[in-house]
């Protein structure tokens, strides 16, 4: 196929967003994901916040069932517009178990020298391919919920320091980092005031706590977005998706795919 300058066009992203939502426990990650349009959950973690009603396939316990649920969303008629994986941290365990089953290992480190984690990347890719097929052919947004960890970051331009990261092994984390459009951290910001204690001493006291969705990277945490979001957005329960939606590409669901 010949390429010429006449083929150049102005283009904008028009595919549904793929978003990681991560943070410490109790920040409202699942509640935020449930606000996305017509969300359906693949629940790998057992349990749902008591005040939250969601549509799900029930508790999924194997990688094969994760792929099966995604396959049904691809090939069957439905009105779901968002796939939610809850959580990536638990999905990783299923991926490791699947990798071990395929290779007759008892545990992921049986292969030695990190080879088990490398083999697991092929299984991760199967999940990513399924996620992208739902996005591409069925017009579904994808939300991946993850736990956070405080990890050491070795910055080649300065001293090492700790920051919030997605709680995944480095191989799977790198693959998800590269693939998704947004990595959003939910955490609390605490306002501190100085209180006089006498004898010329002061102490810090908490004067207020607000939750924010962090959308751009910082030395303190991993975050990103491809849609021009601000550094952070105030996260109020029931209003999280409304704050994010203006930045997302607006797309319509594609027609149902034909079953093979």
N, C-alpha and C positions, 0 to 999 in steps of 0.2 A: 504494500500500500504506500503510495507516494504521499509525502507530507509537504505542505507548502504554508507560507505565511497566511494565506487566506483561511487556514484552519484555526487560527488563533481567535479565541472568544473570551470575553469577560465571564468568569464563573464564580459562583458562590456555593458553599456547602448546602446541600438540600436533603441530605439523608438524616434520619433520626439520630438523636444523640445517644452515645454510649457513655455512661457515667458511673464512676466509682464514688460511693459515699462511705466515708470511714471516720472513725473517731473513737474515743473512750466509751465505756459502757454507759447507758442511760442518757445519751445525748439526743435520742430521737431519730436515729438512722432509719429504723424500720417504719416509724410513723411518717417520715418524710417520703420514703419510697412509696408508701401506700397512697400518697397524695397524687402521684403521677397518673395520667389518664388511663382508665380501664386496666389497672395493673393486675397481673396474675403472678403469683409467687411460686417459685420452686424452693420449698422450705427444706433446707438441709440441716439447719438448726431446729431442734425440737422446742417449740414454744413461741408464743406470740404475745405481745403486750396485752394486758387484760382488757383495756378499753378500745382495742383495735379490731375491726372486722375486715378480713381480707379474703380474696379468692385465691385458692391454692390447690395444688395436687396432693396436699397432705405431706407428712414427713417422708422425705426421700432419703434412702439409705445406701444407694449404690450409684456409681457413676453411670452404669447402663441405664438406670431409671431416669437420671438427669437428662441423658441424651434422648431417651424415649419420650419424656415430657416435651422437650424442645421439638422433637420430630412431629408430635401430634399438633403442636402449635403451628408448625410449618405446613402440614398437609391437610388439616381439617378446617372446616369453616368455624369462625369464632369472631367475637367483637373485641378481643383484647388488643390493646395498643401499646402496652408496656410489659416487658418481661423483667421480673425482679429475681435475682439470685440472692438468697439469704442463708448462708453468707459465703463469700470467697474463702474465708479462713477454714470453714468446714468442707467446702468443695475440694480444697487442696488435699484433705485427708482421704476423700473418696478417690481422687486422682492417684494418690500414692498407692492406695489399696488396689486399684485397677492395674497400675503398673506392675505391682508385685505379683498379682494373679497371672498376668500375661507372661511373666518371666520366671514363675515358680520360685519367687523369693518370699521369705517370711516377713521381711521388713525392707524398707526402701534403701537402707544402707548396706544390705547384704552384698550388693554388687561391688562395693568398695570404691574408694577414691572419687566419690561424688558421681559415679556412673549412674546410680539409681535416679538421682535428680535430673540428670541429662535425659534419661529414658522417659521420665515423667513429662518432659516438655513436649513430647510427641502426643501424649494424652491431653495435655493442656491445649495443644493446637486443635484437637478434635472439638473441644468445647468452644474455642474461639471461632472456629469455622461455623459451628452451629449458630452461635450468637450472631455472627455477621450475616448468615443466610436469612435469619429472621428479620434483621434490620434491612437488608437489601431487597428481599423478595416479598416480605409481608409488611414492610413499613413500620416495624415495631421499634420503639425505644427500648434500651436495655439499661437497667440499673443493677449494679453489683455492690452489695453491702459488704463491708469488711471491718474487722476490728483493727485497732491501731496498736502500735508498739513504740516505745522510745528506743531508737537504735543509734549506734555510733555512725556518723557520716565522715568519711575520710576525704576532706576537701583538699585537692592537690595544690591549691593556691593559698591555704592557710592551715591553722591547726585543726585537728579533728574536734568534732563537737557532736552533741546529741540532738536529735530532732524526731518529730512524729513521722512514722512511716506506716504503710499498709503492712499488716501482720501476715506476711507470706515469706516463704523461702525465696532467696534471691533470684532463682531461675524463673519461677512462675510470676514473681513480682515484676521482673523486667519485661516479660511478655505482655502482661496486662498494662503496664505503664505505656508501652509503645502503642498498644492497640486502641485504647479508649480515647475519647475526646475530652473528657473532663475527669479530674481527680479532685474531689471536694472534701475538705475536712470540716467536721462539725466539732466545735469545742467551745468551752466557756471562757469568757474574758472577765476577770475579776478586777474591779476598781478598788485600789488600796488608798487608805488615808493614814496619815501619821497621827498618833494619839500620844499626848503628853503623859508620862508616868511619874514625873517628878525627878528631882536630882539630875536634871538635864538629860533625862533619858526619854526615848520615844519608842513606840512599837507600831508595826503595821496592823491595821484592822481592815477587814473586808467591808466595803461600803455599798457594793452592788455587784450583781452577777448578770451578764447577758450572754446568750448563745449566738454565735455567728457561723455562717457557712463561709469558709475561706476558699477562694477560687484561684489564687495566683501563688507562685512558689515563694518560699521564704527560707532563710537559714534555719528557722525553727521547725519547718514541716515541709512535706512533699505535697504539692498541689499544682494543678494546671487547668487551663481550659482553652478551647479553640474558638471561642465565640465572643471574645471581647468583654468578658465579665469584669466587674470591678474587683478590687483586692478582697473585699468581704461583703457579705449581705447579712443583715439582721435576720435571725431565724426565730420566727414566732410560730408556735404550733398551729397547724392548719393553714399557714400562709407561706410555707417553704417553697412549694412548687410554683406558687404565684410569683414569688420573687425571682425564680430561675427562668420561668417560661419565656419571658420576653427576649431572652438571649438565644433560645434554642431555634434551630431551623424548623419552619412550619411545613409539615408534610402530611400527605394523606396516605392511609394504609393501601398497600398494593392489593390487587385481586388475589384470591386464594390460589396457592400453588397447586399444581396437579400432582397427585400422588404418583410415585413411580410404579 
